[in-house]
Amino acid sequence: MFNPSVNRSSLVIRAKEPFREWILSLPEPPVNITLEEINDDNTIYLIPEYEEDKDREKLLRKKYSDIFCELLEDWCLDETYWPQSRTIATFKKWFDVEFHSIVIDLVGGQIIHEE
């Protein structure tokens, strides 16, 4: 039997072609990297539970900037190469966003937070 669900929802971000093009524009880009390779092992972000679809957009607007910076930093630490426009519109152009309202803990026990 499954362990109980946790009081979180989740967010998965998948790169789209503009993000891949940005990666390829970097000074030392990976050779011929594909979207499939970029999206091979995506981070899952735990977010507060939400009741309605409108709450999802509010959560995204609150967190997209931090997520955007983290995704850019994964590929390039030098912020001078980052896009100047990091608006929510740019974020949505560069990434697909998946919300999942149910998170189930298959492990049980204490969850350890790492910095």
C-alpha positions in Angstrom: 0.0 0.0 0.0 1.2 3.5 -0.8 2.3 5.9 1.9 0.1 9.0 2.3 0.3 11.9 0.0 2.3 14.9 1.2 1.0 18.4 1.6 2.8 19.7 -1.6 2.1 19.8 -5.2 4.9 19.7 -7.8 6.1 21.6 -10.8 8.2 20.2 -13.7 10.0 22.5 -16.1 10.9 21.3 -19.6 13.2 23.2 -21.9 12.0 24.3 -25.3 13.9 25.3 -28.4 14.8 28.9 -27.3 16.6 27.6 -24.2 18.5 25.1 -26.3 19.5 27.9 -28.7 20.7 30.0 -25.8 22.8 27.0 -24.6 24.3 26.7 -28.1 25.1 30.4 -28.1 27.4 30.1 -25.0 31.2 30.4 -25.4 31.8 26.7 -24.9 28.5 25.0 -25.7 28.0 21.2 -25.7 28.2 19.9 -29.3 24.8 19.3 -30.9 22.9 18.9 -27.6 19.3 18.0 -28.2 16.2 19.0 -26.2 15.8 15.3 -25.3 19.3 15.4 -23.6 18.6 18.7 -21.9 15.3 17.3 -20.5 16.7 13.9 -19.7 16.6 14.3 -15.9 14.5 17.3 -14.9 14.3 18.7 -11.4 10.9 18.4 -9.7 10.0 21.5 -7.7 7.8 21.0 -4.7 5.3 23.9 -4.3 2.4 24.6 -2.0 -0.8 22.7 -2.6 -3.2 24.5 -4.8 -7.0 24.2 -5.1 -7.8 25.8 -8.4 -6.1 26.4 -11.8 -5.8 30.1 -11.2 -3.7 29.4 -8.1 -1.1 27.7 -10.4 -0.5 30.8 -12.3 -0.1 32.8 -9.1 2.5 30.2 -7.8 4.4 30.3 -11.1 4.5 34.1 -11.1 5.9 34.0 -7.6 8.6 31.5 -8.3 9.5 31.6 -12.0 12.4 34.1 -11.6 14.2 31.9 -9.1 13.7 28.8 -11.2 14.7 30.7 -14.4 18.0 31.8 -12.7 18.7 28.3 -11.4 18.2 26.8 -14.9 20.5 29.3 -16.5 23.1 28.8 -13.8 23.1 25.1 -14.5 24.6 25.9 -17.9 26.5 29.1 -17.3 27.7 30.7 -14.1 28.6 34.0 -15.9 25.5 36.1 -15.7 26.7 38.4 -18.5 25.7 35.6 -20.9 22.2 35.4 -19.4 19.3 36.9 -21.3 18.5 40.4 -20.3 14.8 39.8 -20.5 13.8 37.3 -17.9 10.1 38.0 -17.7 7.4 35.5 -17.2 6.6 35.8 -20.9 10.2 34.8 -21.8 10.1 32.0 -19.2 7.0 30.6 -20.9 8.6 30.9 -24.3 11.7 29.0 -23.2 10.0 26.4 -21.0 7.0 24.1 -20.8 5.5 24.1 -17.3 3.7 21.0 -15.8 1.8 21.2 -12.6 0.9 18.1 -10.6 -1.4 18.4 -7.7 -0.7 15.2 -5.9 2.6 14.1 -4.5 2.8 10.7 -2.8 5.7 9.7 -0.6 6.8 6.1 -1.5 9.6 6.1 1.0 8.0 7.3 4.3 10.1 8.5 7.2 11.7 11.9 7.6 12.4 14.1 4.6 15.8 15.8 4.9 16.3 19.2 3.5 19.7 19.9 2.0 21.1 23.4 1.2 
